[in-house]
């Protein structure tokens, strides 16, 4: 059994019941399936192996902002993945998990001096440059360190992609990437810089991209640009074509990977470059659930509120993106169903996971699983309302382990300081 499944009228992750997890570790708790993550990586890898020549297989750099727990990173590093990072902290996590620096790429529109310096010191594969001022900044730091920085320029293709406007990154209006004209200017600037080695292009149009044609429209912009850059004497030996592969939250149709791989083979492979991809949510999104306990059933004249111990600080996607997450009772009671608004205890009306959801009739103490919570769940969690961060558990077949213990209230307060002038 892989991932979330039902057995004996109960929900399991792999071969471990969620009831057992709740009994041992409490709630709210994130629970992930290692088997599911491995299967996702291998599915993508095999799709590319089937369609692309052996010497053009992509480096699959996991976009670890989706879920950066060290255990998850180590699992993917064991599979042979690379890493896409967007911060100095993620670089530290990647190195701690054992990633080869030459399999790490750095993206992001606001790279800070310490992030650039530490990435240079580590010897990462490349910086994906998002603006010309950033290029100048990397040159200054690399020169001061007497290091050579390998860069590619992130092209903004003006192609809309993504399941929500807040996660679409390839439109001209978005903050990401640079125009075709600026790409050419960047290559020329790099040619005159002492510590910059420009080797290619990158492109990422968004997240939750369901239609393969959207990728095709973006990819088709590359051959002409690559040819024109080479005609001017520039090196284009790498293409980072991003990620954005979707998962199912409700009833979405998944991306046709065979068609996607065909477009990569037909459009990207003939350009004779190394290929990098940056899957994130796809690897981990449906590997995890947020396990909650029902605190109260509150009935009003208009609504039935099912109040959980988990809240928006634990999983912010529903209030941040109006995101849909399927929700299921962990134990099947055999009772009739009832319609609930499923909410948390935080003092915000936005602390709502779902409205008008039909579930088996529920009572206080029952367990509820919020599904598809393996990506952008714990990684976006906070201490809002001074609520401790939830625990994280990794299940692998019959085995399971805590990969992050539940935060204590003492830990929440530990770094607050009352200055002396308030204690007089």
C-alpha positions in Angstrom: 0.0 0.0 0.0 1.3 3.4 -1.0 0.3 6.7 0.6 -3.2 7.3 2.1 -5.5 4.3 2.0 -8.4 2.7 3.8 -8.3 -0.6 5.7 -10.8 -2.0 8.2 -12.8 1.2 8.0 -9.8 3.4 9.0 -7.4 5.6 7.2 -3.7 4.5 7.0 -0.6 6.1 5.7 1.2 3.2 4.0 0.8 0.4 6.6 0.4 2.6 9.7 -3.0 3.7 11.0 -3.6 7.4 11.5 -5.3 6.5 14.8 -2.1 5.0 16.0 -0.2 8.1 15.0 -2.6 10.3 16.9 -2.5 8.1 20.0 1.3 8.2 20.1 2.1 11.7 19.0 -1.1 13.8 19.4 -2.6 16.3 17.0 -2.4 18.4 15.0 0.4 16.5 13.2 1.7 16.3 9.7 2.1 12.7 8.4 4.0 11.9 5.2 4.4 8.7 3.1 8.0 8.0 2.0 6.7 5.5 -0.5 4.6 8.1 -2.2 7.5 10.5 -2.6 9.7 7.8 -4.0 7.0 6.8 -6.4 6.5 10.3 -7.7 10.2 10.8 -8.2 10.5 7.5 -10.1 7.5 8.2 -12.2 8.9 11.5 -13.4 12.3 10.1 -13.9 11.0 7.1 -15.9 8.8 9.4 -18.1 11.9 11.3 -19.1 14.0 8.2 -19.6 11.4 6.8 -21.9 11.2 9.9 -24.1 14.6 11.6 -24.0 18.0 10.4 -25.2 20.3 8.9 -22.6 22.7 11.8 -22.8 19.9 14.4 -22.4 18.3 13.1 -19.2 17.3 16.1 -17.0 18.7 16.8 -13.5 15.6 16.8 -11.3 16.2 19.5 -8.8 13.5 19.3 -6.1 12.1 22.7 -5.3 12.5 22.4 -1.5 10.3 25.4 -0.5 7.4 22.9 -0.9 8.6 20.8 2.1 12.1 21.3 3.4 12.3 18.9 6.3 15.7 17.3 6.4 14.3 13.8 6.3 12.3 14.6 3.1 15.4 16.1 1.6 17.5 13.1 2.5 14.9 10.7 1.0 15.1 12.5 -2.3 18.9 12.9 -2.2 19.0 9.1 -1.8 17.0 8.8 -5.0 19.5 10.9 -6.9 17.7 14.3 -7.0 19.3 17.7 -7.1 17.9 20.7 -5.2 16.4 24.1 -6.1 16.8 26.6 -3.3 15.5 30.1 -2.7 17.3 31.1 0.5 20.5 30.7 2.5 18.5 28.5 5.0 17.5 26.1 2.2 21.2 25.9 1.1 22.1 24.9 4.7 19.4 22.3 4.7 20.5 20.9 1.4 24.1 20.6 2.5 23.1 19.1 5.8 21.0 16.5 3.9 24.1 15.5 1.8 23.3 17.1 -1.6 26.3 17.5 -3.9 26.6 21.3 -4.3 27.0 20.7 -8.1 23.4 19.5 -8.0 22.1 22.7 -6.3 20.7 25.7 -8.2 19.8 29.0 -6.6 16.7 31.0 -7.7 14.8 34.0 -6.3 14.4 37.6 -7.1 16.0 39.0 -4.0 19.2 37.1 -3.3 21.0 38.7 -0.4 24.8 39.2 -0.1 25.2 36.4 2.5 23.1 34.0 0.4 25.3 34.7 -2.6 28.5 34.4 -0.7 27.6 31.2 1.0 26.4 29.6 -2.2 29.7 30.6 -3.9 31.7 29.2 -1.0 29.7 25.9 -1.2 30.3 25.7 -5.0 26.7 25.3 -6.2 25.9 24.5 -9.8 24.5 27.8 -10.8 22.6 31.0 -9.9 19.4 31.6 -11.9 19.7 35.4 -12.3 16.4 37.3 -12.2 17.6 40.9 -12.8 20.5 42.9 -14.1 21.2 44.5 -10.8 21.4 41.0 -9.3 24.0 40.1 -11.9 26.1 43.1 -10.9 25.7 42.1 -7.2 26.9 38.6 -7.8 29.9 39.9 -9.7 30.8 42.2 -6.9 30.7 39.4 -4.3 32.4 36.9 -6.5 35.2 39.3 -7.3 35.7 40.1 -3.6 35.9 36.3 -2.9 38.0 35.6 -6.0 35.4 33.0 -7.0 33.8 32.4 -10.4 30.0 32.4 -10.4 28.2 30.3 -12.9 24.9 31.9 -14.0 21.9 31.4 -16.2 19.4 34.1 -17.0 15.7 33.6 -16.1 13.6 34.5 -19.1 10.1 35.8 -18.5 8.3 34.3 -21.5 5.0 36.2 -20.9 3.1 32.9 -20.7 0.4 32.5 -18.0 0.7 29.3 -16.0 -0.5 28.3 -12.6 -3.7 27.2 -10.8 -4.1 30.5 -9.0 -3.0 34.0 -9.9 -0.7 34.2 -6.9 1.3 31.2 -8.1 1.6 32.2 -11.8 5.1 33.4 -12.4 5.6 33.7 -16.2 3.5 36.7 -17.1 5.1 40.0 -18.1 3.5 41.7 -15.1 5.1 39.2 -12.6 8.2 40.0 -10.7 10.1 37.0 -12.0 12.6 36.8 -14.7 13.7 39.3 -17.4 12.6 40.1 -21.0 14.3 38.8 -24.1 16.1 42.1 -24.6 17.5 42.1 -21.1 18.7 38.5 -21.5 20.9 39.7 -24.4 22.0 42.7 -22.4 22.8 40.4 -19.5 24.9 38.0 -21.6 26.9 41.0 -22.9 27.4 42.4 -19.4 28.5 39.0 -18.2 31.1 38.8 -21.0 32.7 41.9 -19.7 32.7 40.8 -16.0 35.7 39.2 -14.5 34.1 36.6 -12.2 30.9 35.7 -14.0 30.5 32.7 -16.3 27.1 32.8 -18.2 26.1 29.5 -19.6 22.4 29.5 -20.3 18.8 30.2 -19.6 16.1 29.3 -17.1 12.3 29.6 -17.2 9.5 28.7 -14.8 5.9 29.8 -15.6 4.1 28.9 -12.4 2.7 26.1 -10.2 -0.2 23.7 -10.8 0.1 23.9 -14.6 -2.4 21.3 -16.0 -2.2 21.9 -19.7 0.8 20.6 -21.6 0.2 23.2 -24.3 1.1 26.0 -21.8 4.6 24.5 -21.5 4.8 24.2 -25.2 4.0 27.9 -25.7 6.8 28.7 -23.3 9.3 26.2 -24.7 8.8 27.4 -28.3 10.3 30.8 -27.3 13.6 29.2 -26.5 15.1 27.9 -29.9 15.1 31.4 -31.5 16.7 33.0 -28.5 19.3 30.3 -28.1 20.2 30.5 -31.8 20.5 34.3 -31.6 22.7 34.2 -28.5 25.0 31.7 -30.0 25.2 33.7 -33.2 26.5 36.6 -31.0 29.2 34.3 -29.6 27.6 33.5 -26.3 27.6 30.1 -24.6 24.3 28.4 -24.1 25.0 25.0 -22.6 22.3 24.7 -20.0 18.5 25.1 -20.0 16.6 25.1 -16.7 13.0 24.6 -17.8 11.5 24.8 -14.3 8.6 22.8 -12.9 5.0 23.5 -12.1 3.7 20.0 -12.4 0.3 19.7 -10.7 -1.2 17.3 -8.2 -4.8 16.5 -7.6 -6.5 18.4 -4.8 -10.1 17.8 -5.9 -11.0 16.5 -9.3 -8.2 18.1 -11.5 -6.9 16.3 -14.5 -3.2 15.6 -14.1 -0.6 16.7 -16.6 0.0 14.3 -19.5 3.7 13.5 -18.8 4.1 11.6 -22.0 3.0 14.7 -24.0 5.2 16.9 -21.8 8.2 14.7 -22.4 7.5 14.7 -26.1 7.6 18.5 -26.2 10.9 18.5 -24.2 12.3 16.0 -26.7 11.1 17.9 -29.8 11.9 21.4 -28.7 14.5 21.4 -25.9 16.7 18.3 -26.8 17.7 19.6 -30.3 19.2 22.6 -28.6 21.9 20.3 -27.3 22.1 21.6 -23.7 22.1 20.1 -20.3 18.5 20.1 -19.0 17.3 20.9 -15.5 13.8 20.6 -14.1 12.5 21.9 -10.8 9.6 19.8 -9.5 8.4 20.7 -6.0 4.7 20.2 -5.1 4.5 17.3 -7.5 7.0 15.3 -5.4 5.5 15.7 -2.0 2.0 17.3 -2.2 -0.1 14.2 -2.0 2.3 12.4 0.2 1.0 14.1 3.4 -2.0 14.9 5.5 -2.6 17.2 8.4 -4.1 15.0 11.2 -6.5 16.8 13.5 -8.8 16.1 16.4 -12.4 17.5 16.7 -12.7 19.7 19.7 -16.4 20.7 19.5 -19.4 20.5 17.3 -21.0 23.9 17.3 -24.6 24.1 15.9 -26.2 27.4 15.1 -29.5 28.3 13.3 -27.5 28.6 10.0 -24.4 26.4 10.2 -22.9 23.3 11.8 -19.3 24.1 12.7 -16.8 21.3 13.1 -14.0 22.9 15.2 -10.6 21.2 14.9 -7.5 21.6 17.0 -5.5 22.4 13.8 -5.7 25.9 12.5 -4.7 28.3 9.8 -1.3 28.8 11.4 -0.7 25.0 10.7 -2.1 25.0 7.2 -2.6 28.5 5.6 -3.4 27.5 2.0 -7.2 27.6 2.3 -7.2 31.2 3.6 -4.2 32.4 1.5 -5.1 30.9 -1.8 -8.8 29.9 -1.4 -7.3 26.4 -1.8 -9.4 23.3 -1.8 -8.3 20.3 0.3 -10.2 17.1 0.5 -11.2 16.3 4.1 -12.0 12.8 5.5 -12.9 11.2 8.7 -10.1 8.9 9.9 -12.5 6.3 11.3 -15.7 5.4 9.4 -18.5 5.4 11.9 -21.2 3.9 9.7 -23.6 6.8 10.8 -25.4 9.1 8.4 -23.7 12.1 6.9 -24.0 15.8 7.9 -22.9 19.1 6.3 -20.3 21.0 8.2 -18.1 24.1 8.0 -14.7 22.9 9.1 -12.8 25.5 11.0 -9.9 26.0 13.5 -9.8 27.8 16.8 -7.8 30.9 15.7 -9.5 34.3 16.1 -10.0 34.9 12.4 -13.0 34.2 10.2 -10.4 33.2 7.6 -9.5 30.3 9.9 -11.7 28.0 7.8 -10.6 24.9 6.0 -13.8 24.2 4.2 -17.5 25.2 4.0 -20.5 23.0 3.3 -18.6 19.7 3.4 -20.5 16.5 3.8 -18.9 14.1 6.4 -20.0 11.2 8.5 -21.8 12.5 11.5 -19.0 13.6 13.8 -18.5 14.0 17.5 -15.8 15.6 19.8 -12.7 13.4 19.9 -13.0 12.1 16.3 -10.0 12.4 14.0 -10.1 14.3 10.8 -7.5 14.1 8.0 -6.9 17.2 5.7 -5.5 15.7 2.6 -2.9 16.8 0.0 -1.0 18.7 2.7 2.5 17.5 2.0 3.5 20.7 0.1 3.2 24.2 1.4 1.8 23.0 4.7 4.4 22.8 7.4 6.8 24.9 5.3 4.3 27.9 5.6 3.2 27.3 9.1 3.6 29.9 11.8 3.2 30.6 15.5 0.2 32.9 15.0 -1.8 33.2 18.3 1.3 31.7 20.0 0.4 28.3 18.8 3.2 25.7 18.8 4.2 24.3 15.4 2.8 20.8 14.8 4.8 17.6 14.8 5.9 15.9 11.6 6.0 12.1 11.1 7.4 10.1 8.2 6.0 6.7 7.5 7.8 4.2 5.3 5.9 1.0 4.9 5.6 -0.5 8.4 8.1 1.9 9.9 7.5 5.5 11.1 9.5 8.1 13.0 9.2 11.7 14.3 11.1 13.9 11.8 10.3 17.1 13.8 8.9 17.0 17.3 6.0 19.2 18.3 7.2 22.6 19.4 6.6 23.5 23.0 5.2 26.7 24.4 8.5 27.3 26.1 10.2 27.2 22.7 7.7 29.7 21.3 8.7 32.2 24.0 12.4 31.4 24.2 13.6 34.1 21.9 11.5 37.0 23.1 13.4 39.6 25.2 12.0 42.1 27.6 14.5 45.0 27.7 15.8 46.3 30.9 14.1 49.7 30.5 10.7 48.0 30.8 11.7 46.2 34.0 12.5 49.3 36.1 
